[in-house]
Amino acid sequence: MDFGLTDEQEMLRATARDFVAKVCPPEKAKQWDEEGVVPPELFKGMADLDWFSLPFTEEEGGDGGGPLELILIAEELGRSSFDVAMCYIGVLIPGITVFRWGNDEQRRFIREEVMAGRHRLAVGLSEPESGSDAAALRTTAVERGDQFAVSGQKAWCTGAGLPNTTIATYVRTGPREPKHGGISLLLVDPTTPGVEVRRTPTLARHILGTNEVFFNEALIPRENLVGPRDEGWKVMLSNIELEKVIITGGYLGAAQATLDEMLDYARQRHAFGRPIGNFQALAHAMADLQTEIDSARMLAYRAAWLLSQGKPCTREGSMAKLKGSETYVAAARLGMQVCAGHGFSTESVMSFRYRESIVATISGGTSQIQRNGIARSMGLRSY
């Protein structure tokens, strides 16, 4: 494994860092979070830089970028906020999935609308009683001629309430046994009669917002089926490792920015005649945190490299997601301690980091689920 970056990758990272500085610095992300808005220039800017088309081949209308290029962008966007990083990741992953499994019209939609930033995707997977146990979903899609009648409820649909959004919705179209069978993926227009989207009040992540989606005999055209009927579990898993890797990039950027912010404060804030960062108790804590961030970064880059080589990385992806998410939580907690009263003030960016970090070990696969997967890879059964 080469630990260096190519000139092109360094240029991509510099471009992404410049984008954050000009379009979405942390202070601006905090403002958007408090206002509960996502500005159009954010998605447009990403599309203008061809980031949504990056992972696709040139023949498909993309630039042929791989997992490492994607994680570099996510990491820089995470320096703004993890929610800003999710504005990219949350569109990219379902876009890749639909393009891989979709029919010609669906692939055209991804190429001409999603890659261009005119339309976006959200994912409807979790339900009130099926989060980590995703295969236990109950939302049904009953075939009626050339349509599916969808009934049920989805929860925690990030970005589903934004304009020009299609919800990639996992539904049950077949028997519940075997457990991971009978699941299909449908593209759902949220303006369809019988579909209702409600914003969920949350502690943070207000830029994209998260939503409940209710389906009451909503009629969805059969041509909106993505991939083979009843094989949606396979469709969903096809990009799960890539998702973990890119999400970890967002955590890394947020954690590193959090550390950089507390370092700036620790150099400026004086107590007992010296900068507080010169006290060994804080200096060692921040040194330990930088070590943890770099460790998480190496885990994530390793998983990205394995993906780029076409090698299995289920275990490595889970390790990266586990370490990255928990490191962001640890960074925000230490940042609050270092910044003390300044951090406790809701005027500070650190207070925003603290609110935002808490869900990192829950969303995208809980820390407990990641540990279960790692344990299984070691020949252990964890209940």
N, C-alpha and C positions, 0 to 999 in steps of 0.2 A: 504493500500500500504506500503510495506516494503522499507524504504529508504536506507537500507544497501545492500551491494553486497555479494554474496556467495564467498567462497574461490576460486571456479573455475572461477568465473567472475573476481575476483581480479587478478588471474593468467593470464587470457586472456588479461586484460588491460595492465598488466606489460609486457607481451610478445609483444603486439602491440607497446607499448612505446619503448621497446628495438629495435624492428624492425625499427622504424622511426629513432632512434639514429644511428643505424648501416648502414641502407640501403638508407634512404631518409631524412636526416636532412634538415631543411629549406634552408640552403645555397645550398645544392645539388638540391633541387626542383627549386630554383631560376635559377640555371645554366641550368637545363633541360628546363625550360620555355623559357629562352633566346635563347637556341639552337633549340628549337622546336622539342625535341626528347623525347621518352619514352623508357627508358632502359629495355631490356629484363628481367633483374634481378628483376625488380619491380613486374611484373606479376608472374614470376616464384617463387619469394619469398612468395607472398601471397598464391599461390597454394600449395607450399611445407608445409605451415602451415595449410592447409586444410580450409582456410577461404572461398573459393568459394563453398565448400560443406557444410559449417557449418549449414545453415538453413534447410537442408534436413534431413529426418529421417535416422536412421541407416539402415533400410531396403532399403532405396533409395540410400545408399552409402554416407550418411552424418553423422553429429554428433548431430543432433536434437537441434541445437541452436535456440533461439528465438529472438524477436526484440531487447531486451535489450543487448544481446550479440553482435548483429550486430551494434547497435548504439555505443557500447564501442569501437569496432574496428574503425568505421568511425571517431569517435571523436579523437582517437589517430593519425590516418592518417591525419586528418585535421590539426594537429599541424605542420606537414610538409608543407602542402598546401591543399587548398580545391581541387585543380586539382588532387593531388595525391589521396585524398579520393575518387574522382570520378573514378579513375582507378579501384577501388574496387566496388563502388556503381553502376557504369555504366554497369558493367558486371553482377553483382549479381541480380539486379531487373529484367532485361529481361530474365535472366536464370531461375529465379523462375517462371516467367510468362509462359515461354515456357514449363517448366517441368510440370506445373500444368495443362495446356490446351493441350499439345502436344500429338501426337500419339507415339506409341512404339519406332519408329526410332528416333523421335525428342528427346524423353526422354533419349534414349541411347546416343545421341549426347551430350546432356547436361551433363550426368553423366560421360562419358568417355573422352570428349574433353574439355568442358568448366570448369567443376570442377577440372580437372587436369591441367588447365592453358595452354593447347596446342592451344586453340581457344578462341576467345572472341566474345561478342555480342555488337552491337550498336543499337540504336533505331532511326527509321525514322518516326516521327509524325508531327512535325511542317512543315509548308510550307510558302512561301513568303506572302500569304494572309490569313493564318490560324495559329496563334500562340496560344494566350489565348483561342480563339474560335476554339479549336482543331477539333470539329466535322464538321467544314466547309471545311475540306480537300477535294481536288479536284483530287488528283492522282488516276487514275482509273486502275482497273484490269479486263479485259474482258476475259471471259472464251473462250478458243479455244481448244476443245478436252480435252486432259489431261494436258493442260497448261493454264496459265493466261498471257495475253499480258498486261504489265504494262507500262503506260505512265503518265508523270507528273514530278513534281519536289518537292524535300524535302529540307528543310533548317535546319541549326543548329543541324546537326547530329554529336554529340560528339563522336569522336574516330572512325568514319566510314572509315577514310582513312588509318588506321593501318593495317599491315599485319595480315593474319589469322583471319579476322573479317567477321562475317555475320551480315547483317542489318535486324533487326526485323522491318518490314515496314508496316505501317497501310495504307490501300488502300480502295478505294470505289469500292465495287463489286455489289452494289444494288442501289435502288432509294434513293434520297436525303431526302425523307420524309417517316417516321418521321426522324427528323434531326439526331438523334444518331443511326439510323438504317443504314443498307447497307454498313457497314464498316467491313473489315476483316483484319487479320494479316497474312502476308506472310514473310517467311524467304528468304532473297535475298542475293545471292552471288554477291559481287560487281564486280567480274571479268566477270559476264555474259554479252554477247554481248547486246548492247543497254543500258548499265548502265555506267554512268560516274560520278566519284567522284572528286569534286574540293575543295581544302582547302580554307576556308574563313579567310581573314586577320582579326585578332581581337586584342583588347587591351591587353588581357591576356588569360589564359587558353590555353597555347601553348603546354603543355605536351601531352595531348590527342589530342588537335586540334579539331576544329569544321568544318563541311563540308556542302556543297550543294551536293545533289545527283540528277542527271538527269536520267530519264527513257524514252527511245524512243522505244516503242514496244518491251520491254525486255520480253523474254519468260521465265516464272518461272513455274517449275513443280507444278502440282496440289497438290502433296503430301507435298509441302512446306507450305500449309495452316495450321495455328495453331488455333485450336478451331473451333467452328461452323462458317460456312460462314455467313456473314452479321451480326455477333454478336461480332465484334471486339471491340466495345465500352465497352461491358461488360468485355471482356478479359483485356482491358487496365485498367479499373477501379479496377480490382480485387486486384491489389497491389499498388494502388495509395497512400493509407494511409501509408503503410510500406515504400514506397519511400520517402514520406515527412519526416517521422521519421528518417530514416537513413541519408538523406541529411542534416537534421538539426544537426545530430551528427557531420558531417563534418564542418558545420558552427561553432559549439561550439568549436571544437578543434582549428580551425583557429583563432577564436576570443580570446580564452584563450591564445594561443601562442603569439598573437599580444600584448595582455596586458602584458604578462610576459616579452616580449622583450622590451616594453617601460619602464617597471619597472626597468629592469637591466640598461637601459640607464639613467633613472632618478636618480638612486643611484650613478652612476659613474660621470655623468656630473655635474660640479659645476658652480655656478654663484652667484655673490654677497656673496662669502664666505661660501656657503653651497650647498649640493646636491639639484638639482632642484626639486626632488621629495618631499622635505621637505617644499616647498612653498604650502600654503593651496590651492591655486587655482588649482594646478595640482594634489595634493593629493586627494582633494575631487572629482575631475573629474575621477580619476582612481578608487576611492572607489565606485563611482556611476556605473562605467563600470563593476566592478566585481559583483556588485549587479544585473546588467542587464544580465550578462552572467549566473549567477547562476539561475536567474529567467527563462531564456530560457532553461537552462538545466532541471529544474524541469518540465517545460511544455513538453519537449521532452521525458523525462523519464516517465511522466504520460501517454503520448500517447502510448509509447512502452509497458507499463504495461497493458493498456487497450487492445491493440492488442494481447498480450500474453494470456489474459483472454478470448479472443474471443468476446470482447465487441465492440460496435460501437465507432469510434473515429474520425469521419469526422471533427467535430468542433475542437477537441483537436489537430488533426494533422495539420489543417490549422493554428491554433494559434502557434504551435511549429515552423512551417516553417516560418511564418510571423516574429515571435520574433527572431528566430535564424538568419535569413538572415539580418534583419535590425540591429541586434546587431553586426554582423561581420562588416557591413559597418561603424557603429558608432565607433567600435574599431579601424579600420584602419584609420579613419579620426582623431581620438584623437591621435593615434600613430604618425601620421605625425606632429601634433601640438607639441606633447611632444618632439619628436626627431628633430623637426625644420629642420635646414639645413642638418643635417645628414640624416634625412628621405627623404629629397628632392633629395639627391644624388641617382642616379640609382644603385650605388654600394651597397646600403643598402637593407637588407631584407624587411624593412618597406616599401620601395617604391614598392616592389613586392607585399606585402600584399595589399597595397592601390589599385594597378591596378587590382588585382584579385578579391577584394571584391565587386567591383562596380556592377558586373553582378549578385550577389547573390540575389538581390531583383527582378530580372527579370527571370532568368532561373528556371526551375522546378515549374513554377507557380508564376506569379508576386504577389507583395504585394497587389495590388489592387484586384486581383482575390481571394486571401486568405481572404481579408476583406469582399468581396461579400459573400463568403461561410459562414463566421462567422455571418454576418448579417442575412443571410437566416435562420441560426440555431436559431436566436433570434426572428424569426417571422417577419423579415423585408425584404422588397424587395428593392434591391439596383441596380441602373442602372448606 
